[in-house]
Amino acid sequence: MTTHLAPSELEAMARRMRGRILDISLTCNGNVHMGGGLSLVEILATLYGTVLKFDPKNPQWEERDRFILSKGHGVLGFFAALVESGIISEEVFNSFKKNESDLIAHPVMNSALGIESSNGSLGQGLSFAVGLALAARKKKAAHGIYVVLGDGECDEGMVWEAAMSAAHYKLEALTAIVDLNRYQSDGESVKVLNTSSLHDKWTAFGWEAVPVDGHDVAALLEAFKRKAGNSKPKVVIAHTVKGKGISFMENNNEWHHNRLTKSSYDKAIVEIRGGTC
């Protein structure tokens, strides 16, 4: 089954997701990856609110679409999407980083909770997704495979090996999304390793590349609906803002991994729940 939320409903879902990210970042009582989760919110809201085929009562439904979070630092956005879509409970979500919790700082494969793959070292998710797409073809399965990468993650060589393989095998069921927020752990992506021409690079590797404002849910919906044609895999190049929605976190790489205090939480939650984001 697929839900079909209207753009206004997706925007409301995105606001709730940002609030959840703030709430759990405060209550887990430790450092967390925030900036890269906040930049993903509209992307994940659009996927889980309208695009993906899944059954929240049966997360292991064989006909479900597969979603892979390759960019593990965006995990709080991912977990917020899972609870919003009814795949995980509030209780499970609130267990984040607690003793014996299934939800930790990176995704750990647990299909019963809607987590299709583990993530530690970056760059591996696209290869995993290529394998899923090949397996789906052999089984004549109709589900789609979606994988989110970061622009900094595209520094990894295995991303491009997987990209070349996907185009070679004409994996039209595969959609990659690059969260192009222009930052990575070590600073501005363009200064670490210049990937400013990602659109041209993916196109040269044989993909249909679709640029989009990654915070515009209507534009994201159109990008996901667009057919690649010629049996190509598709990549959505989503231009985003790291720390989106919270003024003192936006484009501030100190919030790649940081601890949310009560005072900073109080400032941030007003912006989110006050409707200013």
N, C-alpha and C positions, 0 to 999 in steps of 0.2 A: 504494500500500500504506500501511497505517497500523499503527504499533506500538501495543501495548496493555500498557504497563507498569502494574503494580499500584501503589497509593499508596506502599507501602514502598520500591519500586524508584524511584519518582519522587523521594522524599525523599533517597534515596542519590545519585541523579543530581544533585539540587540541591546536596548537600554537595560533590560532585566539582566542580561548576561554580564554586562559591565558591572552592574551592582553586585552580582554574585561573585565576580572575580575579586572585587574589593572586599566583600564580606569574608570570603574564605582566606584571602591574603592576610587579613587582620587576625582572624581567629586561629589560624594554624601556628601563629606565634614564632615565625622564622622567616628567613630570606626566601623569596620566591621569584620566579620569572614572570614579570608582569607586562613589560612593554610589548613583547612579541605576542602575547595572548590578546592584549587589547587591540592590536592592529588587525587581528584575524576575525573580530566579532561579526561584522556584517557578512563576511564570506561564509562563516560557519552557520550563521542564522539563516542565510539564503539556502545553503545546502540542506540543513536539517529541517528547515521550515517549509520548503517547497520542492527542492530538486531530488533529494535522495529517496529511494524506495526502501522502506524498512518497516518492520512491525515492532513497536515498542514493547508489546507483550511477549514477543518471541524474537529476541535480538539475534538468534542463530538461524533464523528463517533462511532456507537455502537460496531463495530467490532475491534476497536483499542485495542492494548495491553495497559495494565495499568502499569504506573510507579509510585512508591511511594518513596519519599525521606524521610526515617525515620530519617536519620542523618541530622537534620535541619541546623546544622552549615555549611553544604556544599552547602547552597542555592545559592551562587554566581556561582558556577560551574553549578548548575541546570539551573539557569536563562540564563547563557551563552549558554548552550545547546539548550534551547528553542528558543532563537533568531537565533542561527546558523541553526536550523532545520526549520525555517520559521513559527513556531507556534505563537510566539509573534513578534511584530514589534520592530524596533529600537527605536521608540518613547516610547513604553511601557517599554522596557528594560532601557532606559535612565531616566525613571521616578523613578527608585529605591530609596526608602526612602524619596521621596518628598511628600509634603502634598497631601492627598487623593489618593496616588498611591496604586495600587493593589499588588505591589512588595515591601515587607518589609524584615526585617531581618530574618524571618523564612517563610516557605511556608504557604500560606492561601488558602484553597481549592477554586478553581475557574476553573472548567473544560473547560470553554471557552478559558482559557489561558493555558490549558494543565497541570494544577496543580490539581492532583487528590485527595490530602488530605492535611489537615492542620498539622502543627507540632509545638509543644511547648516543653513539657516535652519529654525527650528521652525515647525510648523503646516501643512506641506505634505502630510504622509503620508495624511491622511484623504481629501483631494481626489484624490490618486493612486489610493487604494483604491476610491473611488467610480467612477473611470474604469474600473478593472479589473472591477468588478462589472457595470457597464453593458456592457462588452465581452463578458464571460462570458454575459450574458443574450442578447445578439445572436447569439452563436455556439452558443447552447443548450448551453453547457458546464455541468458539474455541480460544478465545484470551488468551494470556499469561499474567501473573502478575509478575512484577519485583520490588524488594524492596532493597534499599541500606541502610545498617546500618554501624555504626562505630564500631571499636573494643572496644572502651571505652563504647559505648552504650550497648555492650553485657554484661556489669556488671548488667544490669537490669533484675530482675527475670521474668518479663512478657515476655521478649524475649524468654526465655526457655519454658515457658508455651505455647507460640504460636508455637515454634519449635516442641514441643512434639505433639501438636494438628495437625500440618501440616503433620507430618509423620504418625500419627494415621489414618487420613482421606485420606492418599495417594494422596496428592495434587501435582500431577506431573506437573501441569501447573504453579506452583510457583517456581520462582528462586529468591533466596536471594543473595546479594553481600555484603560481609563484607570488608569495606575499612580499611585494617589493616595497619594504618600508625604509630602505636605504641605510639600515644599520645592522650590525652584528655585534657579537660579544666584544670584539676588540676595537670597535669604533665604526666610523662611516665606511660602508661597504666599498665605495669608490676609491677610498684611500688604502684599504686592505688589499683588494684585488679588483681592478676596475671591471665591473660587469654592467656598465651603463647601457650597453647595446643588447640587453637580454632578448628583446623582441627579434632582432636580426639573427642572433645566435640560434634561438629555437627554430626560427624559420629555416635557417641554413641546415639544421639537422633534420629537416623533413616534417616538421610539425606545423599545424595551423595555429598561429599565434594571435590571440585576441587581447588587445590592451583594454583596460577598463579601470574606472575609479572604484577601488576596492571598498569604499564606504557608501556607495550608491547602490542600494539593493535592487532597484529597478534595472539599472545598467548591468548588474551582476546576473540577474535573471535572464536578460537578453543574451549575455555572453555564454551562459551555460546552455541555453536553448540552441545556440548557433551550431549548425552542422559543419564539421570540418570538410567533408567531401574528399573524394579521391582516396578513401580508406586511410586517412591520416589520423594519428592521435592529435588531440587538441590541448593547447596550454593557454590558460587564462592568466595574463600578466596583470596582476592586481596592484595598482599604485595605492599605497596605504601610508598611514602615519603611525610610527611607533608610539605607543602610549596613548592612542587616539581616545578622545573624550574627556581627558583629564589634563587641564592646561599645563600644570607644572611637570607632567610626565611626557607630553608630546615632544618628539624629537630630542628627548633628553636621555642619553644612553645610560645614565646612572640608574635608570629604572629597568634596564635589561634584567638585572637580578638584584633585588634590594628588599629591605624589610619595611613594611608599612606600619608606621606608628599610629596611635589613636589620633593624634593631632592632624597628621597628613590624611588619614582616613576621613576625618570629619570635613576637611576641605574638599576632598575628592567626591565624596558621596553627595554633597550638595550640587555639584556640577552634573552628576549623573541623574540623580532622582529629581533634580530641579529642572531637568529637561534642557540643559544648555549644551549637551553634546550632540 
